[in-house]
Amino acid sequence: MSEPQGTRPGDTESAGATRHLPVLHEPGADDGGGPERPPHPAGEEGGRAGRFWSARRVPAAVVALLLLGLAGLFLYDIVSVRAGRPGMAWRRDLSRQLAERPLDDTWVLVGAGVAAALGLWLILLAVTPGQRHVLPMRRTHADVRAGLDRDAAATALRDRAMEVAGVQSARVRVRRRRAHVRALSHFRELDDVRADLDAVLGDAVRGLGLSRPPSLSVRVRRPGRKG
């Protein structure tokens, strides 16, 4: 194995010279040699993104534990009966009550209503995304998703509202489809302050980069008299 030769003063490249290395890049990435990657996934016009789905860990864990306990009780009772022992008293009493009570009995209707309400609640949890406090932002890349907390959006809008001349205080509540702004103005005409707030907050809402920017509802009034 040969050793690398040292650099001599007569060499064309000095010891501290920088040698340029070849750059590897994907074909068609910037030279037009291939198809361009879309800025957002197909099926989402304008880069709009859907809401974030909640994991629903607590309801799923509660339902799983209840079903596991109920299945364990019935399995234990079946094994006891198969072993020649009498079944559990509560199961025999429940079977007798279900066989003897008519369908229009009060307790039967109450039990059916509770079971139906529980089933509808579980179906509602399964088909709704949840995460109502997270507002989805526009997607500019297919593999990147971002969301903005509603409280953070409200804080940003309130800070912009306080920059308007004449605004003494402001309260902002951001919902999925509407942002409610309540401001107090201690000088200037209320119509002028409201017009400035509409312009400033409109730009602020567009600057948040939300997939579905909420509409603005601005109200301006004078502060109440003290005492």
N, C-alpha and C positions, 0 to 999 in steps of 0.2 A: 504494500500500500504506500503510495507516494505522499509525501508531506507537502502542504501548500507552500509555495514560494513566497518569501517576504517581498515587500515593495521596495524597489530601489529608486534612488533619486531620479534616474533617467527614464522611468516609466511614464507613460502618457497620463495615467490616472494616479493621483496621490492617494495617500492612506486615508485621508478624510473625505475623499470624493464620494458623492452619492450616485449609486447606479440605479437607473430607472427599471422597474420590474414591469412585466406585461400585466395589463389589467384584464381580468376576466369579467365578462358581462353576458347577460342573457341575450341571445339574438332576437332582434325585434323590439328590445326594450326601449331604445331611444333613436334607432336609426331607420325606423319605418319598415323593417324587414319582416314583421309579423303582425298579428292582430293585436290591437290595443286592449288592455284590460279595462273593463267598464268601471267607472268610479263608484258605482253602487250595485248591489245585487239585482239580478233580473226580477221583475215583478214589483219593484218598489220605485214608483215614479218620483222623480225629483229627490231621490235619496231619502225618502221617508222610511222611518223604522217603526215597527210595532212596539207595543208596550212590553215591559219586562214581566216575565211570569214568576210568581212566587213559588218557592219550593213546597209550601204548605206542610212543613215538617211536624208542627204541633198537632193539627187535626189528623194527619195521617198516622202519627204515633198513637194518639188516643183511640182512633178507630181500630188500629191493629191490636192494641192491648185488649180492648173490649172483645173483639172477635176471638182473640187467642184464649182469653179467660172463659168465654162462653163455650167455645169448642172443647176446651179442656174439661169443663164440667159435664157436658154431654158425653164425651168420650169416657170419662170415669164412670158415669152412670151406666152406660152401655156395657162396659167391662164388668161392672158389679152384677148386672142382670145376667150376663152370660155365665158368670161364675156361680149362679144359683142364689145370689143374695137379692133382697128386695130393692127396688129402685128408690131413688131419693124421694122423700115425702113431698118436697116442693114441686117436683116434676109430676108426680101423680095427682097432686091437688090442681096444678095448672092444666093438666090434660082433662080432668073432670070438669073444671070451670069452663074450658073452651068447648067441651061437648054439651054442657047443659045450658049455658047462657045463650040467649037469642042474639042475633046480629044487631038488633036495635037497642041492646042494653047500653046503659050510660058508660060503664067502665070499658066495654068493648069499643065504643065510639071514641072514648078518650085515648085508649091505647093505640087505635088505628090513626087518630090524628097526630099523636106524638111521633109515631113511626113514619108517617107521611112527611111531617115537618122536618124530621131528621134526614130523611132521604132527599128532600128538596134542597136542604142546606148543603149536603154533600155534593149533589149535582151542581149547585151554584158554585161551590168552591172548585169543582173540577173544570168548569167551562169558562170561568172568569180568570183573567191573568193576575189580578192583585197588584201589589207594588204601586199603589196609587200615589205614594209620595215621590216617586221617581218619574220624571218627565223624559221621554226618549228624545235624543238629539239626532240631527240629520246624519246619515251615513254617507261618508265620502269614500270609504274603502269597504270592500266586501267582507273582510275578516275583522273589522273593528266595529264595536258597538259602544255607545256612551250614553249616559243618562245624567240628568241634572236634578238634584233634590229641590223640591218645591220651596222649602225654606230658604235655600241658597238663592234661588231665583227671586224670591220676594225681597231678600236683603239687597240684592243687586239693583232691583228696581227702586227700592226705597232710597238707596244712596243716590241714584240718578235723580229721583224726584226732589231730594233735598238740595240739589244744585240749582234748581229753578228759583229765580228771584221772586221773593214774596212768600215762599213756602216756609212756614214756621215748623210744622211737623207733618209727618205722613205715615200712614199705615197701609200696608200692602198685603193682600192675601191672594195667592196664586192657586188656581184650580187647573184642572186639565184643559178646560176650554175657555176660561175667562180669568182675567186678573183684575181684582177689585182694588182700586186705589182711593183712599180717603185722605184728603190733605186739608190742613188749616193754613189760611193765608192771613197775615196780619197787616199787609199793605198791598197796594196795587189793586186793580179791578179784578174781580173774580173771573170774568170771562177771559181776560188776558192771561191770567195764571193758568186757567184750564186749557187754553189753547197751547201754551208753552208746554204744559205737562203732556198733552196729547202728542205733540211733536217729539219731545225728548224721550218719553217712555215708548213711543212707537219704534224709534230707532233702537232703544235699549232692548226691547222684546225681539226685534229682528237680529240683534247682535248676540242673543243668547244661543243661537244656532239650534233651536228646537225643531223637531220634525213637524209638529203642528203648533205654531205659535198661538198662544191664547189671545183672544180679543180683549180690549181694554175697556174698563168701566171706571171713569174718573169722576169724582165728586169733590168739589172745593167749597169750603164754607169758612166763615169767620169764627175765630175762637170765642167761646162763651165768656160772659162777664164774670169776673172774679167777685166772690162775696155775694 
